[in-house]
Amino acid sequence: MVRKQKKSKKKRSFSIRTCIILSSIVFVLASLVVYYFSFDSRTHVLSSSGNYYYTDKQIYQIADVSTDTRLWLTPGFLIENRLESNPLIADATVHKSQNKISFEIEEKVVIGYYVQDNKNYLLTIDNESIELDTKYLKTIVHFPLLSDFNESQRKEIAKRFKKNAKSLSRSVIEKIAEMVPFQTSYDDNMIKMTMQDGNIVYTSMDSLVMMANYQAMLTELHGQNACLLLDAQHSAIDKIDCADIGSLIDGRTNAKDEAKEEDQNQNTEENQQETTDTSQEITENTQSVYDQATDWTINNDLGLEYSASLDVYRDPNTGLLYRWNAETASYDQIVE
């Protein structure tokens, strides 16, 4: 009789535990079902920051989230992985609070796009080529078409933009509609740039950094459908006749190089040393004048600082000083 009672107690105990476990499971499942279909389970607000090429709507599509997304049933790391799997997104961070999902997006910097084998490729500042999905084709409005450049030239362009990333920002890149190679007798790697405003800019690889002052060039040169020539080697920005661009570049370069060589041959070492000493003294005195000037003001249209007392422009990015030459219609760099 004793053994039967013990077995009966064990059966009742096992039956109670089973009921408790099953009840708990049913309760959890019921809670999940209720939560899933409740209004509070859904995302009410979506926000995104840091995205430049992709619209907010496109970011949400890539992340596969919407106002129907169950906030706490969708892990944040899963959303981040979806975003970072996109080749144009370098990093993504997801934040959840109450019924809001917010995104912090870091996109790769694109210099332009090119066409190869009937496919569109984006060229990043790190010389990475990314095939552009046709559904995001509208993003090309943010950067220029790179036509007829070979792989080596594209690599060099990417190198120049990365070296001057602070000056050659996305806002500068967005002003360019198309870039094509332009060969001259002295430089096979010149670039012709057609701007969004219709102007044409000719530049060498070394002079690309001067594009940071493009808006300032237009203000001073009153450029409308004009041709501009950037020449960092000779510290010159010229408005030129588009029809004479080839002969002008070669002629001016040859003339300046010949004049420089003749001047060097005529000077003795003693005269050169005296000139250097005098130049250094003048530079120190002149620089002190620039440093002491107190009327530097920012000209938002030009993107430059201007001192009315000195009649001098200063590039806040590079520290270079310029004075406008009305006779030659170009900026003359003040050599320190």
C-alpha positions in Angstrom: 0.0 0.0 0.0 2.8 2.3 0.8 4.5 1.8 -2.6 1.2 2.6 -4.4 0.8 5.9 -2.5 4.3 6.9 -3.4 3.7 6.2 -7.0 0.5 8.1 -6.9 2.2 11.1 -5.3 5.0 11.1 -8.0 2.4 11.0 -10.7 0.5 13.9 -9.2 3.8 15.9 -8.8 4.8 15.2 -12.4 1.4 16.1 -13.6 1.5 19.5 -11.8 5.0 20.3 -13.2 3.8 19.4 -16.7 0.8 21.6 -16.3 2.9 24.5 -15.0 5.4 24.2 -17.9 2.7 23.9 -20.5 0.8 26.8 -19.0 3.9 29.0 -19.1 4.6 28.1 -22.7 1.0 28.9 -23.6 1.2 32.2 -21.7 4.4 33.2 -23.5 3.1 32.3 -26.9 -0.2 34.1 -26.2 1.8 37.2 -25.0 3.9 37.1 -28.2 0.8 36.9 -30.4 -0.9 39.7 -28.5 2.3 41.8 -28.7 2.8 41.0 -32.4 -0.6 42.2 -33.4 -0.7 45.2 -31.0 -0.2 48.8 -32.2 2.6 49.3 -29.7 4.8 46.6 -31.2 5.2 48.5 -34.4 7.7 51.2 -35.3 6.1 54.6 -35.4 9.1 56.7 -36.4 12.0 56.1 -38.8 14.9 58.6 -39.2 18.2 58.6 -40.9 21.3 60.8 -40.8 24.7 60.9 -42.7 23.3 59.5 -45.9 24.2 61.7 -48.9 23.7 59.6 -52.1 20.8 57.5 -50.8 17.5 59.0 -49.8 16.0 58.2 -46.5 13.4 56.0 -48.2 16.2 54.0 -50.0 18.0 53.5 -46.7 14.8 52.0 -45.1 14.4 49.8 -48.2 18.0 48.5 -47.9 17.5 48.0 -44.2 14.2 46.2 -44.9 12.3 48.2 -42.2 9.1 50.2 -42.3 6.4 51.4 -39.9 5.1 47.7 -39.9 8.4 46.5 -38.5 8.0 45.0 -35.0 10.5 47.0 -33.0 11.8 44.5 -30.5 11.4 41.4 -32.7 13.9 42.7 -35.2 17.5 42.7 -33.8 19.5 45.9 -34.4 22.6 44.0 -35.5 20.5 42.3 -38.2 19.5 45.7 -39.6 23.1 46.9 -39.5 24.3 43.9 -41.4 21.7 44.5 -44.1 22.9 48.1 -44.5 26.6 47.3 -44.5 26.2 44.6 -47.1 25.5 47.4 -49.5 28.8 48.2 -51.2 28.3 52.0 -51.0 27.7 52.0 -47.3 30.9 51.9 -45.2 29.3 51.8 -41.8 25.9 51.8 -40.2 24.7 52.2 -36.6 21.1 51.5 -35.5 19.5 53.0 -32.4 16.1 52.0 -30.9 14.1 54.0 -28.5 10.5 53.6 -27.6 8.8 53.2 -31.0 11.6 54.8 -33.0 14.4 53.4 -35.2 17.2 55.8 -36.2 20.1 55.2 -38.5 23.6 56.7 -38.6 25.0 56.1 -42.1 28.5 56.6 -43.4 28.7 56.3 -47.1 31.9 55.9 -49.2 33.0 59.1 -51.1 32.3 58.7 -54.8 34.4 60.7 -57.3 32.4 59.7 -60.4 31.1 56.9 -62.5 32.2 55.2 -65.7 30.7 52.7 -68.1 32.4 49.4 -68.9 30.9 46.4 -70.7 27.5 48.1 -70.7 27.6 48.4 -66.9 27.8 51.4 -64.7 30.6 51.5 -62.1 31.2 54.0 -59.3 34.7 55.1 -58.5 35.4 55.8 -54.9 38.1 58.0 -53.3 39.9 54.8 -52.4 40.0 53.7 -56.0 37.3 51.1 -55.4 35.0 50.3 -58.4 31.5 49.4 -57.4 28.9 48.2 -59.9 25.8 50.4 -59.7 22.5 48.7 -59.2 20.1 50.0 -61.8 17.5 50.7 -59.2 19.8 53.3 -57.7 20.7 54.8 -61.1 19.4 58.2 -60.0 22.3 58.6 -57.5 24.6 59.5 -60.5 23.3 63.1 -60.3 25.7 63.6 -57.4 28.9 62.9 -59.3 30.4 63.3 -62.8 30.8 60.8 -65.7 34.4 59.7 -66.1 34.7 59.2 -69.9 37.6 57.5 -71.7 40.0 57.2 -68.8 42.0 54.1 -68.5 42.5 52.2 -65.2 45.8 53.9 -64.5 44.3 57.4 -65.0 41.3 56.6 -62.8 43.7 55.4 -60.1 45.6 58.7 -60.3 42.5 60.8 -60.1 41.3 58.9 -57.0 44.7 59.4 -55.5 44.5 63.2 -56.0 41.0 63.4 -54.6 41.9 61.4 -51.5 45.0 63.5 -50.9 42.9 66.7 -50.9 39.7 65.2 -49.5 39.1 68.1 -47.2 39.2 70.7 -50.1 37.7 68.5 -52.8 34.5 67.7 -50.9 31.3 66.2 -52.2 29.9 69.7 -52.8 32.8 70.4 -55.2 32.4 67.0 -57.0 28.7 67.6 -57.4 29.4 70.7 -59.5 31.2 68.6 -62.2 29.1 67.0 -64.9 31.8 65.2 -66.9 35.5 64.6 -66.9 37.5 63.5 -70.0 41.2 63.2 -70.8 42.7 66.1 -72.7 46.2 65.7 -74.2 48.7 68.4 -74.9 52.2 68.3 -76.3 53.7 68.6 -72.8 51.1 66.7 -70.7 49.2 63.6 -71.7 47.2 63.6 -68.4 45.4 66.9 -68.6 41.7 66.8 -67.8 38.8 68.6 -69.4 35.8 69.1 -67.0 32.4 70.2 -68.2 30.6 71.8 -65.2 27.0 71.6 -64.3 26.7 75.4 -65.1 28.0 74.9 -68.7 31.5 76.2 -68.0 34.6 74.3 -69.1 37.6 73.8 -66.9 41.0 72.5 -68.0 43.4 71.2 -65.4 46.4 69.0 -64.8 46.4 66.3 -62.2 48.5 68.5 -59.9 46.0 71.4 -60.3 42.9 69.5 -59.3 43.0 70.8 -55.8 42.4 74.3 -57.2 38.8 73.2 -57.9 38.1 73.9 -54.3 37.9 77.6 -55.3 35.6 77.1 -58.3 32.8 79.3 -57.0 35.3 82.0 -56.2 36.7 81.8 -59.8 33.2 82.4 -61.2 32.6 85.4 -59.0 35.7 87.2 -60.0 35.8 86.0 -63.7 32.0 86.4 -64.2 32.1 83.0 -66.0 29.1 82.0 -67.9 29.8 79.3 -70.5 33.5 80.2 -70.2 36.7 78.2 -70.4 38.9 78.3 -67.4 42.5 77.0 -67.1 43.9 75.9 -63.7 47.7 75.9 -63.4 49.0 75.2 -59.9 52.6 75.1 -61.2 52.4 78.8 -62.2 49.8 79.8 -59.6 47.4 80.9 -62.3 43.7 80.7 -62.9 42.8 82.1 -66.3 39.7 82.7 -68.3 40.6 81.8 -71.9 39.3 81.5 -75.4 37.9 78.0 -75.7 38.9 77.7 -79.3 42.6 78.4 -78.6 43.0 76.1 -75.5 45.6 73.8 -77.0 47.9 76.4 -78.5 47.5 78.6 -75.4 48.5 75.9 -73.0 51.5 74.8 -75.0 52.6 78.4 -75.9 52.2 79.8 -72.4 54.1 76.8 -70.8 56.9 77.0 -73.3 57.2 80.8 -72.9 57.3 80.6 -69.2 59.7 77.7 -69.1 62.1 79.5 -71.6 61.9 82.7 -69.6 62.7 80.9 -66.4 65.6 79.0 -68.0 67.0 82.3 -69.4 66.7 84.1 -66.1 68.5 81.2 -64.3 71.4 81.3 -66.8 71.9 85.1 -66.5 72.1 85.1 -62.7 75.3 84.3 -60.9 75.4 82.3 -57.7 76.1 85.5 -55.8 73.1 87.3 -57.3 70.9 84.3 -56.7 71.9 84.2 -53.0 71.3 88.0 -52.6 67.9 87.6 -54.2 67.1 84.7 -52.0 68.1 86.6 -48.8 66.1 89.7 -49.9 63.1 87.5 -50.8 63.1 85.9 -47.4 63.3 89.2 -45.7 60.4 90.6 -47.8 58.4 87.5 -47.1 58.9 87.7 -43.4 57.9 91.4 -43.3 55.0 90.9 -45.7 53.8 87.8 -43.8 53.8 89.8 -40.6 51.5 92.4 -42.2 49.1 89.7 -43.2 49.1 88.2 -39.8 48.6 91.6 -38.1 45.6 92.5 -40.3 42.4 92.5 -38.3 39.8 93.0 -41.0 39.7 89.5 -42.4 36.1 88.6 -43.2 34.5 85.6 -44.7 33.0 86.1 -48.2 30.4 83.4 -48.4 29.9 83.8 -52.1 33.6 83.3 -52.8 34.4 80.8 -50.0 37.5 83.0 -49.2 38.6 85.4 -46.6 39.2 89.0 -47.7 41.1 91.9 -46.2 39.9 95.2 -47.5 43.0 97.1 -46.1 45.4 94.8 -47.9 43.1 94.0 -50.9 44.1 90.4 -50.5 42.2 87.1 -50.6 43.1 84.2 -48.4 42.1 80.5 -48.8 41.0 79.3 -45.4 41.7 75.7 -46.4 45.3 76.0 -47.7 46.3 79.4 -46.3 47.4 80.6 -49.8 47.2 84.3 -50.5 45.9 85.8 -53.8 45.4 89.2 -55.4 43.0 89.8 -58.3 44.7 91.0 -61.4 42.2 92.9 -63.5 44.5 93.3 -66.5 45.1 89.5 -67.0 41.7 88.5 -65.5 43.3 86.0 -63.2 44.4 85.4 -59.7 48.0 86.1 -58.9 49.3 84.1 -56.0 51.3 86.1 -53.5 54.5 84.0 -53.2 55.7 83.9 -49.6 
